[in-house]
């Protein structure tokens, strides 16, 4: 189990914040050499976006991609 944090300044949507946290967590896991990662979150829309093979055209689409 791993925990990390990073402060952000500005106004972000809840979806953008959750996506950014997932990205940072995956980057940390990769830097530590973990090959298998379980990403746990309760934001159903984000989970569906990350599992989809289609390009996301939402405002947060850049983070999803």
N, CA, C and O atoms as a CHARMM CRD file, in Angstrom:
* protein
*
  260
    1    1 UNK  N      0.84900  -1.16300   0.00000 PROA 1      0.00000
    2    1 UNK  CA     0.00000   0.00000   0.00000 PROA 1      0.00000
    3    1 UNK  C      0.89800   1.22900   0.00000 PROA 1      0.00000
    4    1 UNK  O      1.95700   1.25200   0.62700 PROA 1      0.00000
    5    2 UNK  N      0.44600   2.24200  -0.71700 PROA 2      0.00000
    6    2 UNK  CA     1.26000   3.44300  -0.88700 PROA 2      0.00000
    7    2 UNK  C      0.35700   4.66300  -0.73100 PROA 2      0.00000
    8    2 UNK  O     -0.81500   4.63300  -1.10400 PROA 2      0.00000
    9    3 UNK  N      0.91100   5.72500  -0.18100 PROA 3      0.00000
   10    3 UNK  CA     0.18100   6.97900  -0.03600 PROA 3      0.00000
   11    3 UNK  C      1.06400   8.10000  -0.55000 PROA 3      0.00000
   12    3 UNK  O      2.27600   8.09400  -0.33400 PROA 3      0.00000
   13    4 UNK  N      0.45700   9.06200  -1.22900 PROA 4      0.00000
   14    4 UNK  CA     1.19000  10.22500  -1.70700 PROA 4      0.00000
   15    4 UNK  C      0.26100  11.42600  -1.69800 PROA 4      0.00000
   16    4 UNK  O     -0.96000  11.27900  -1.64500 PROA 4      0.00000
   17    5 UNK  N      0.84100  12.60700  -1.75000 PROA 5      0.00000
   18    5 UNK  CA     0.02100  13.80300  -1.81500 PROA 5      0.00000
   19    5 UNK  C      0.75900  14.89500  -2.57400 PROA 5      0.00000
   20    5 UNK  O      1.98700  14.88900  -2.65900 PROA 5      0.00000
   21    6 UNK  N     -0.00100  15.82500  -3.12100 PROA 6      0.00000
   22    6 UNK  CA     0.57400  16.95700  -3.81400 PROA 6      0.00000
   23    6 UNK  C     -0.43200  18.09900  -3.74500 PROA 6      0.00000
   24    6 UNK  O     -1.61600  17.90400  -4.02100 PROA 6      0.00000
   25    7 UNK  N      0.02300  19.25700  -3.38700 PROA 7      0.00000
   26    7 UNK  CA    -0.84800  20.41600  -3.30500 PROA 7      0.00000
   27    7 UNK  C     -1.07200  21.02500  -4.68300 PROA 7      0.00000
   28    7 UNK  O     -0.15200  21.10100  -5.49700 PROA 7      0.00000
   29    8 UNK  N     -2.29400  21.45500  -4.93600 PROA 8      0.00000
   30    8 UNK  CA    -2.64200  22.10900  -6.19000 PROA 8      0.00000
   31    8 UNK  C     -3.27700  23.45400  -5.88500 PROA 8      0.00000
   32    8 UNK  O     -4.01500  23.59300  -4.90900 PROA 8      0.00000
   33    9 UNK  N     -2.99300  24.42900  -6.70700 PROA 9      0.00000
   34    9 UNK  CA    -3.63400  25.72600  -6.55300 PROA 9      0.00000
   35    9 UNK  C     -4.56000  25.95000  -7.72800 PROA 9      0.00000
   36    9 UNK  O     -4.19700  25.66200  -8.86800 PROA 9      0.00000
   37   10 UNK  N     -5.73700  26.45400  -7.46900 PROA 10     0.00000
   38   10 UNK  CA    -6.69600  26.72000  -8.52500 PROA 10     0.00000
   39   10 UNK  C     -8.03100  26.08800  -8.21200 PROA 10     0.00000
   40   10 UNK  O     -8.23100  25.50600  -7.14600 PROA 10     0.00000
   41   11 UNK  N     -8.93600  26.21200  -9.15400 PROA 11     0.00000
   42   11 UNK  CA   -10.26600  25.62700  -9.00800 PROA 11     0.00000
   43   11 UNK  C    -10.40300  24.50100 -10.01800 PROA 11     0.00000
   44   11 UNK  O    -10.29300  24.72700 -11.22300 PROA 11     0.00000
   45   12 UNK  N    -10.64200  23.29800  -9.53500 PROA 12     0.00000
   46   12 UNK  CA   -10.74700  22.12000 -10.38400 PROA 12     0.00000
   47   12 UNK  C    -12.04500  21.39700 -10.08200 PROA 12     0.00000
   48   12 UNK  O    -12.53500  21.42800  -8.95300 PROA 12     0.00000
   49   13 UNK  N    -12.59600  20.75100 -11.08900 PROA 13     0.00000
   50   13 UNK  CA   -13.80300  19.94900 -10.87900 PROA 13     0.00000
   51   13 UNK  C    -13.43300  18.71100 -10.06100 PROA 13     0.00000
   52   13 UNK  O    -12.27300  18.29900 -10.05000 PROA 13     0.00000
   53   14 UNK  N    -14.40800  18.12000  -9.38000 PROA 14     0.00000
   54   14 UNK  CA   -14.12300  16.88300  -8.64800 PROA 14     0.00000
   55   14 UNK  C    -13.55900  15.79100  -9.56100 PROA 14     0.00000
   56   14 UNK  O    -12.66600  15.04200  -9.16400 PROA 14     0.00000
   57   15 UNK  N    -14.09000  15.70600 -10.79700 PROA 15     0.00000
   58   15 UNK  CA   -13.60600  14.69100 -11.73700 PROA 15     0.00000
   59   15 UNK  C    -12.14600  14.93200 -12.09300 PROA 15     0.00000
   60   15 UNK  O    -11.35800  13.98700 -12.12500 PROA 15     0.00000
   61   16 UNK  N    -11.77200  16.17900 -12.36100 PROA 16     0.00000
   62   16 UNK  CA   -10.38200  16.49100 -12.70000 PROA 16     0.00000
   63   16 UNK  C     -9.46200  16.18000 -11.52500 PROA 16     0.00000
   64   16 UNK  O     -8.35300  15.68400 -11.72100 PROA 16     0.00000
   65   17 UNK  N     -9.91000  16.46400 -10.31700 PROA 17     0.00000
   66   17 UNK  CA    -9.09900  16.19000  -9.12200 PROA 17     0.00000
   67   17 UNK  C     -8.87700  14.69300  -8.94800 PROA 17     0.00000
   68   17 UNK  O     -7.75700  14.26000  -8.67800 PROA 17     0.00000
   69   18 UNK  N     -9.93800  13.89800  -9.10100 PROA 18     0.00000
   70   18 UNK  CA    -9.80900  12.43700  -8.98000 PROA 18     0.00000
   71   18 UNK  C     -8.89000  11.87500 -10.06800 PROA 18     0.00000
   72   18 UNK  O     -8.05500  11.01300  -9.79500 PROA 18     0.00000
   73   19 UNK  N     -9.04700  12.35900 -11.28900 PROA 19     0.00000
   74   19 UNK  CA    -8.19000  11.88900 -12.38700 PROA 19     0.00000
   75   19 UNK  C     -6.73100  12.24400 -12.13500 PROA 19     0.00000
   76   19 UNK  O     -5.84300  11.42100 -12.35800 PROA 19     0.00000
   77   20 UNK  N     -6.48300  13.45800 -11.67300 PROA 20     0.00000
   78   20 UNK  CA    -5.11000  13.88000 -11.41000 PROA 20     0.00000
   79   20 UNK  C     -4.49100  13.02300 -10.29900 PROA 20     0.00000
   80   20 UNK  O     -3.32200  12.64600 -10.37800 PROA 20     0.00000
   81   21 UNK  N     -5.27700  12.72200  -9.27400 PROA 21     0.00000
   82   21 UNK  CA    -4.77800  11.86100  -8.19100 PROA 21     0.00000
   83   21 UNK  C     -4.44400  10.46600  -8.71700 PROA 21     0.00000
   84   21 UNK  O     -3.43400   9.88100  -8.32300 PROA 21     0.00000
   85   22 UNK  N     -5.28300   9.92900  -9.60200 PROA 22     0.00000
   86   22 UNK  CA    -5.01900   8.60500 -10.18100 PROA 22     0.00000
   87   22 UNK  C     -3.74100   8.63100 -11.01500 PROA 22     0.00000
   88   22 UNK  O     -2.92300   7.71400 -10.93800 PROA 22     0.00000
   89   23 UNK  N     -3.57600   9.67900 -11.80600 PROA 23     0.00000
   90   23 UNK  CA    -2.36500   9.80700 -12.63200 PROA 23     0.00000
   91   23 UNK  C     -1.11700   9.85400 -11.76600 PROA 23     0.00000
   92   23 UNK  O     -0.13900   9.16000 -12.04300 PROA 23     0.00000
   93   24 UNK  N     -1.14800  10.67300 -10.71700 PROA 24     0.00000
   94   24 UNK  CA     0.02200  10.77500  -9.82900 PROA 24     0.00000
   95   24 UNK  C      0.32600   9.44600  -9.15300 PROA 24     0.00000
   96   24 UNK  O      1.48900   9.06200  -9.02900 PROA 24     0.00000
   97   25 UNK  N     -0.72300   8.74000  -8.71300 PROA 25     0.00000
   98   25 UNK  CA    -0.51800   7.44100  -8.08300 PROA 25     0.00000
   99   25 UNK  C      0.11000   6.43100  -9.02200 PROA 25     0.00000
  100   25 UNK  O      0.99900   5.67600  -8.62800 PROA 25     0.00000
  101   26 UNK  N     -0.35300   6.41500 -10.26800 PROA 26     0.00000
  102   26 UNK  CA     0.21100   5.49200 -11.26100 PROA 26     0.00000
  103   26 UNK  C      1.64900   5.86700 -11.61600 PROA 26     0.00000
  104   26 UNK  O      2.47900   4.98600 -11.84100 PROA 26     0.00000
  105   27 UNK  N      1.95000   7.16100 -11.66900 PROA 27     0.00000
  106   27 UNK  CA     3.32300   7.59600 -11.94100 PROA 27     0.00000
  107   27 UNK  C      4.26000   7.18300 -10.81500 PROA 27     0.00000
  108   27 UNK  O      5.37500   6.72900 -11.07200 PROA 27     0.00000
  109   28 UNK  N      3.82100   7.33400  -9.58200 PROA 28     0.00000
  110   28 UNK  CA     4.64600   6.92800  -8.43500 PROA 28     0.00000
  111   28 UNK  C      4.88500   5.42300  -8.46600 PROA 28     0.00000
  112   28 UNK  O      6.01200   4.97100  -8.26100 PROA 28     0.00000
  113   29 UNK  N      3.82700   4.63900  -8.72300 PROA 29     0.00000
  114   29 UNK  CA     3.96800   3.18100  -8.77500 PROA 29     0.00000
  115   29 UNK  C      4.95200   2.77500  -9.86400 PROA 29     0.00000
  116   29 UNK  O      5.76800   1.87800  -9.65500 PROA 29     0.00000
  117   30 UNK  N      4.88300   3.42400 -11.02200 PROA 30     0.00000
  118   30 UNK  CA     5.80800   3.11200 -12.11400 PROA 30     0.00000
  119   30 UNK  C      7.24500   3.45300 -11.72300 PROA 30     0.00000
  120   30 UNK  O      8.16200   2.67900 -11.99800 PROA 30     0.00000
  121   31 UNK  N      7.44500   4.60500 -11.08200 PROA 31     0.00000
  122   31 UNK  CA     8.78900   5.01100 -10.66400 PROA 31     0.00000
  123   31 UNK  C      9.37700   4.04500  -9.64700 PROA 31     0.00000
  124   31 UNK  O     10.59200   3.85500  -9.60000 PROA 31     0.00000
  125   32 UNK  N      8.51700   3.43100  -8.83000 PROA 32     0.00000
  126   32 UNK  CA     8.98500   2.46700  -7.83900 PROA 32     0.00000
  127   32 UNK  C      9.16100   1.06600  -8.42300 PROA 32     0.00000
  128   32 UNK  O      9.60100   0.14800  -7.73100 PROA 32     0.00000
  129   33 UNK  N      8.81300   0.91100  -9.70600 PROA 33     0.00000
  130   33 UNK  CA     9.03600  -0.36100 -10.37900 PROA 33     0.00000
  131   33 UNK  C      7.93100  -1.38500 -10.22400 PROA 33     0.00000
  132   33 UNK  O      8.14400  -2.56400 -10.50400 PROA 33     0.00000
  133   34 UNK  N      6.74700  -0.95900  -9.77900 PROA 34     0.00000
  134   34 UNK  CA     5.63400  -1.89500  -9.62500 PROA 34     0.00000
  135   34 UNK  C      5.04900  -2.22000 -10.99200 PROA 34     0.00000
  136   34 UNK  O      4.70300  -1.32300 -11.76000 PROA 34     0.00000
  137   35 UNK  N      4.94100  -3.51200 -11.28700 PROA 35     0.00000
  138   35 UNK  CA     4.39800  -3.94400 -12.57200 PROA 35     0.00000
  139   35 UNK  C      2.88900  -4.11200 -12.52800 PROA 35     0.00000
  140   35 UNK  O      2.21200  -3.90200 -13.53500 PROA 35     0.00000
  141   36 UNK  N      2.36100  -4.48400 -11.38200 PROA 36     0.00000
  142   36 UNK  CA     0.93000  -4.70700 -11.22800 PROA 36     0.00000
  143   36 UNK  C      0.40800  -3.72600 -10.19000 PROA 36     0.00000
  144   36 UNK  O      0.93600  -3.64000  -9.08200 PROA 36     0.00000
  145   37 UNK  N     -0.62800  -2.99100 -10.55500 PROA 37     0.00000
  146   37 UNK  CA    -1.17100  -1.95600  -9.68100 PROA 37     0.00000
  147   37 UNK  C     -2.68100  -2.12500  -9.60500 PROA 37     0.00000
  148   37 UNK  O     -3.34100  -2.36900 -10.61600 PROA 37     0.00000
  149   38 UNK  N     -3.21800  -1.99400  -8.40600 PROA 38     0.00000
  150   38 UNK  CA    -4.66200  -1.97000  -8.20700 PROA 38     0.00000
  151   38 UNK  C     -5.02400  -0.54100  -7.84000 PROA 38     0.00000
  152   38 UNK  O     -4.60500  -0.02700  -6.80300 PROA 38     0.00000
  153   39 UNK  N     -5.79300   0.08300  -8.68700 PROA 39     0.00000
  154   39 UNK  CA    -6.23100   1.45500  -8.46500 PROA 39     0.00000
  155   39 UNK  C     -7.63800   1.40300  -7.90500 PROA 39     0.00000
  156   39 UNK  O     -8.56300   0.95000  -8.58100 PROA 39     0.00000
  157   40 UNK  N     -7.80600   1.86400  -6.67200 PROA 40     0.00000
  158   40 UNK  CA    -9.09900   1.79800  -6.00800 PROA 40     0.00000
  159   40 UNK  C     -9.67900   3.19800  -5.86000 PROA 40     0.00000
  160   40 UNK  O     -9.03600   4.08600  -5.30000 PROA 40     0.00000
  161   41 UNK  N    -10.88100   3.39200  -6.35600 PROA 41     0.00000
  162   41 UNK  CA   -11.56800   4.66700  -6.19900 PROA 41     0.00000
  163   41 UNK  C    -13.06600   4.42600  -6.27700 PROA 41     0.00000
  164   41 UNK  O    -13.50900   3.38400  -6.76200 PROA 41     0.00000
  165   42 UNK  N    -13.84800   5.39000  -5.79900 PROA 42     0.00000
  166   42 UNK  CA   -15.29300   5.21500  -5.78100 PROA 42     0.00000
  167   42 UNK  C    -16.01500   6.10100  -6.79400 PROA 42     0.00000
  168   42 UNK  O    -17.24100   6.20200  -6.75200 PROA 42     0.00000
  169   43 UNK  N    -15.29500   6.73100  -7.68400 PROA 43     0.00000
  170   43 UNK  CA   -15.89800   7.59400  -8.70000 PROA 43     0.00000
  171   43 UNK  C    -16.22200   6.75800  -9.93700 PROA 43     0.00000
  172   43 UNK  O    -15.35500   6.51600 -10.77700 PROA 43     0.00000
  173   44 UNK  N    -17.47500   6.32200 -10.03900 PROA 44     0.00000
  174   44 UNK  CA   -17.88300   5.40100 -11.09200 PROA 44     0.00000
  175   44 UNK  C    -17.62500   5.95800 -12.49600 PROA 44     0.00000
  176   44 UNK  O    -17.16200   5.22900 -13.37400 PROA 44     0.00000
  177   45 UNK  N    -17.92000   7.23300 -12.71200 PROA 45     0.00000
  178   45 UNK  CA   -17.72800   7.83100 -14.03700 PROA 45     0.00000
  179   45 UNK  C    -16.25600   7.79500 -14.45400 PROA 45     0.00000
  180   45 UNK  O    -15.94500   7.54900 -15.61900 PROA 45     0.00000
  181   46 UNK  N    -15.36300   8.03700 -13.51500 PROA 46     0.00000
  182   46 UNK  CA   -13.93400   8.02800 -13.81800 PROA 46     0.00000
  183   46 UNK  C    -13.46100   6.61100 -14.12400 PROA 46     0.00000
  184   46 UNK  O    -12.66900   6.40500 -15.04300 PROA 46     0.00000
  185   47 UNK  N    -13.93400   5.65300 -13.37300 PROA 47     0.00000
  186   47 UNK  CA   -13.56600   4.25900 -13.62400 PROA 47     0.00000
  187   47 UNK  C    -14.00600   3.85000 -15.02400 PROA 47     0.00000
  188   47 UNK  O    -13.25600   3.19600 -15.75000 PROA 47     0.00000
  189   48 UNK  N    -15.22200   4.23600 -15.40100 PROA 48     0.00000
  190   48 UNK  CA   -15.72200   3.90200 -16.73700 PROA 48     0.00000
  191   48 UNK  C    -14.89300   4.60600 -17.81300 PROA 48     0.00000
  192   48 UNK  O    -14.60200   4.00800 -18.84900 PROA 48     0.00000
  193   49 UNK  N    -14.50700   5.87300 -17.58300 PROA 49     0.00000
  194   49 UNK  CA   -13.67100   6.59400 -18.54600 PROA 49     0.00000
  195   49 UNK  C    -12.32000   5.92500 -18.71600 PROA 49     0.00000
  196   49 UNK  O    -11.83400   5.79400 -19.83900 PROA 49     0.00000
  197   50 UNK  N    -11.70300   5.49800 -17.61700 PROA 50     0.00000
  198   50 UNK  CA   -10.37500   4.89200 -17.68300 PROA 50     0.00000
  199   50 UNK  C    -10.40900   3.52200 -18.34600 PROA 50     0.00000
  200   50 UNK  O     -9.42900   3.11900 -18.97300 PROA 50     0.00000
  201   51 UNK  N    -11.51300   2.80400 -18.22000 PROA 51     0.00000
  202   51 UNK  CA   -11.62700   1.47400 -18.81600 PROA 51     0.00000
  203   51 UNK  C    -12.02500   1.52400 -20.28700 PROA 51     0.00000
  204   51 UNK  O    -11.84400   0.54200 -21.00600 PROA 51     0.00000
  205   52 UNK  N    -12.55500   2.63400 -20.73800 PROA 52     0.00000
  206   52 UNK  CA   -13.03300   2.76000 -22.10200 PROA 52     0.00000
  207   52 UNK  C    -11.87200   2.87100 -23.08400 PROA 52     0.00000
  208   52 UNK  O    -10.83300   3.45300 -22.77600 PROA 52     0.00000
  209   53 UNK  N    -12.06800   2.30700 -24.26000 PROA 53     0.00000
  210   53 UNK  CA   -11.06000   2.42600 -25.31400 PROA 53     0.00000
  211   53 UNK  C    -11.32100   3.63400 -26.20600 PROA 53     0.00000
  212   53 UNK  O    -10.49300   3.97800 -27.04900 PROA 53     0.00000
  213   54 UNK  N    -12.47200   4.27900 -26.02100 PROA 54     0.00000
  214   54 UNK  CA   -12.82000   5.43600 -26.82700 PROA 54     0.00000
  215   54 UNK  C    -12.16100   6.70200 -26.27900 PROA 54     0.00000
  216   54 UNK  O    -11.90300   6.81700 -25.08100 PROA 54     0.00000
  217   55 UNK  N    -11.90000   7.63200 -27.16600 PROA 55     0.00000
  218   55 UNK  CA   -11.31900   8.90300 -26.76000 PROA 55     0.00000
  219   55 UNK  C    -12.36300   9.71300 -25.99900 PROA 55     0.00000
  220   55 UNK  O    -13.53200   9.74700 -26.38300 PROA 55     0.00000
  221   56 UNK  N    -11.93900  10.36500 -24.92100 PROA 56     0.00000
  222   56 UNK  CA   -12.84500  11.16600 -24.11600 PROA 56     0.00000
  223   56 UNK  C    -12.88300  12.59800 -24.64000 PROA 56     0.00000
  224   56 UNK  O    -11.84300  13.23700 -24.79900 PROA 56     0.00000
  225   57 UNK  N    -14.09600  13.09800 -24.90700 PROA 57     0.00000
  226   57 UNK  CA   -14.26200  14.46600 -25.40000 PROA 57     0.00000
  227   57 UNK  C    -14.75800  15.40500 -24.30100 PROA 57     0.00000
  228   57 UNK  O    -15.20500  16.51500 -24.59000 PROA 57     0.00000
  229   58 UNK  N    -14.68100  14.96800 -23.04900 PROA 58     0.00000
  230   58 UNK  CA   -15.10500  15.82200 -21.95100 PROA 58     0.00000
  231   58 UNK  C    -14.04300  16.88200 -21.67100 PROA 58     0.00000
  232   58 UNK  O    -12.95100  16.84400 -22.23800 PROA 58     0.00000
  233   59 UNK  N    -14.37100  17.81600 -20.80000 PROA 59     0.00000
  234   59 UNK  CA   -13.41600  18.87600 -20.43600 PROA 59     0.00000
  235   59 UNK  C    -12.15700  18.24800 -19.84900 PROA 59     0.00000
  236   59 UNK  O    -11.05600  18.75600 -20.06200 PROA 59     0.00000
  237   60 UNK  N    -12.30400  17.16700 -19.12700 PROA 60     0.00000
  238   60 UNK  CA   -11.17900  16.47600 -18.49500 PROA 60     0.00000
  239   60 UNK  C    -10.58300  15.41500 -19.39700 PROA 60     0.00000
  240   60 UNK  O     -9.79400  14.59200 -18.93100 PROA 60     0.00000
  241   61 UNK  N    -10.93400  15.40700 -20.67500 PROA 61     0.00000
  242   61 UNK  CA   -10.49500  14.38100 -21.61000 PROA 61     0.00000
  243   61 UNK  C     -9.00200  14.22600 -21.72200 PROA 61     0.00000
  244   61 UNK  O     -8.51000  13.11600 -21.92900 PROA 61     0.00000
  245   62 UNK  N     -8.26500  15.31600 -21.58900 PROA 62     0.00000
  246   62 UNK  CA    -6.80200  15.24200 -21.65700 PROA 62     0.00000
  247   62 UNK  C     -6.26000  14.39900 -20.50700 PROA 62     0.00000
  248   62 UNK  O     -5.31500  13.63300 -20.69500 PROA 62     0.00000
  249   63 UNK  N     -6.83900  14.53000 -19.33800 PROA 63     0.00000
  250   63 UNK  CA    -6.40600  13.72300 -18.19300 PROA 63     0.00000
  251   63 UNK  C     -6.77500  12.26200 -18.39300 PROA 63     0.00000
  252   63 UNK  O     -6.00100  11.37400 -18.03600 PROA 63     0.00000
  253   64 UNK  N     -7.94800  12.00200 -18.95800 PROA 64     0.00000
  254   64 UNK  CA    -8.38500  10.62700 -19.20200 PROA 64     0.00000
  255   64 UNK  C     -7.43800   9.95400 -20.19700 PROA 64     0.00000
  256   64 UNK  O     -7.01500   8.81600 -19.99600 PROA 64     0.00000
  257   65 UNK  N     -7.11500  10.67200 -21.26800 PROA 65     0.00000
  258   65 UNK  CA    -6.24400  10.09600 -22.29200 PROA 65     0.00000
  259   65 UNK  C     -4.85500   9.86900 -21.75200 PROA 65     0.00000
  260   65 UNK  O     -3.98200   9.38800 -22.47500 PROA 65     0.00000
